[in-house]
Amino acid sequence: MGDFFKGWKRKIGVMTLLMGLVFAAGWVRSYVLYEKFCYRIERFSTSHLHLYSTNGQIWWSRLLEEQGGLHCKWHYISKNSNVIICNPEDITWRWKVGKFEFGEHPDIGIGRVTYAIIPYWSIVVPLALVSALLLLSKPHQSTSKNVVKPNDFNGI
């Protein structure tokens, strides 16, 4: 078993597999729970970054808040309570390809909000493919340098 993990390919393959499993767990969890994580960009800034996990998607938003006072933290709510991040029809989508979206919400009284939506599958599938490629590929045989041993000199 120890020979399996020799070489950088296998080690990185295991790391990408673990990252893929974490995102896959978040993907499944996003259908059961609504989660939000908020943090300030700078200590005294009124700008905030938000990460939402809901309905198989990761929503990233940046709030340029006019007034301070928003408390940043992580919390989750059961999906039974109808939580809506915002009405997607109110967002001016600047770029939209499939389930990938990027847009801006006009000033709603507390500031301007920028949104980016990324589906979980777009993270999980590439990580799984890279992991499979690295773990299932044959390990590279290192070319060992042949060291020429000097002949024993038996009395010259």
N, C-alpha and C positions, 0 to 999 in steps of 0.2 A: 504494500500500500504506500509506503514511503517513496518508492520509485515513481509512483504516479504523479506526485507533486513536484518533481524535479523539473526545473526550467520555468521561465517566466510565462510561457503560454498557459500552462495549467493553473498557475497562481492567479493570473488575471482572469482566466476563464471562471474560476470559482468566485472571484470578486464580482464579476458581472452577473453571474448566476444569482448570487445573494442580493445584489441590487435589484435585479429583475423580480425576485420573489418579494422584496419589500414593496416595490411599486405595484405588483400584482395583488398583494394584500390590501394596499390602499385603494386599488381599483374596485375590489369586491366590497370593501368597507364603505366606499362612496355611495353604494346603492342602499346601505342600511343607515348610515349616519351622514349628517351634514357637518363638516368640520371647517373651522376658520382659524387661521393664524395671522396675527397682525404684528408688525414691528415698525418702529420709526427708522427712517433712513439715517438721520443724524440725531444726536442727543437733544438739541434744542430746536429741531426742525418741526414744522407742522405737517410735513409730508409723511405719508404712511404707505407701506407696502402690505398687501393682503394676499394670502393664499387661501383659496377655498377648494374643498374637495367635495364634489357632489355629482351624482348621475354619471359616473364614469369619466368625469372630466376634472381637470385642474384649472381653476380660474385664478389668474393673477391680476391684481388691480393695483393701481397707484392713485392715491387720493392726494391731490394738492389742496389741502384744507385751508380755508380762509382763517378760521379760528382754531386755536389749539384746544386741547381738552379730551381728545379721543383716547381712551385707555386701550393699550395694546396688550393682547394676551392670546392664548390658545383656548378654544372651547369647542364643544361639539353638542349637537342636538339630534334627537331621534328624527328619522325621516317622517314619522307620523305627524309631526307638527309641520305645517306648510311654511317652509322657509324659502323665500325667493331672494336671491342676491340682488337682482334688479330685473326689470322687464326688458328682455332682449330687444324688443321693438323700439325702446327709447334710446338705444345705443346707436350711434352713427358708426356703422362698420366700415372701416377703411380697407380692410383686407379680409377676404373670406374664401377659403378653399376647403371644401368638405366640412369637416368638424373643427378645423383650425380657424380661429377668428381673432381679429385684432380691431379694436374700435375705441371710441371715446364717448363718454356720456357728457352731455352738456352740464353746465353749472346747475346744481340742484339745490342751491342754497348754502351748502357746506363746502363746496369746491368742485373742481373738475376731476373726473375720474377716467382713467385709461384702463382698458381691459384687454387681456389676452387669454384665450381659451385653448387648452391643449388636451386632447383626449389621452387617457391613460394608455390605450393600446399602442400609441405612437412611441411610447417610452418602453413598454414591456416587450413588445415584439422584437425591436432591434437588439435589446439587451439579451434576450433569449437566443437570437440567432448568432450573435457574436460569441456568447458563452458556448453554444453548441459547437461552433466552428473551432474555438480554441481548445475545448475539452476533448473533442472527438478526433482532432487532427493527430497524426502520428508525431511523437516527440522527435525533435530535431536531434540527429546524432552529431555530437560534437566531434570535430576532427581533432584527434589527439596528435600532438606533435611527437614524432619519433625522436627519442633522445638516443643518440649514439653513445654507447658506453665505450670508453677507451679499453682497448685490449689490455689484459694483464701483461705487464712487461716482466718477463722472467729473465732477469739478468741480461743486460745488454752488453 
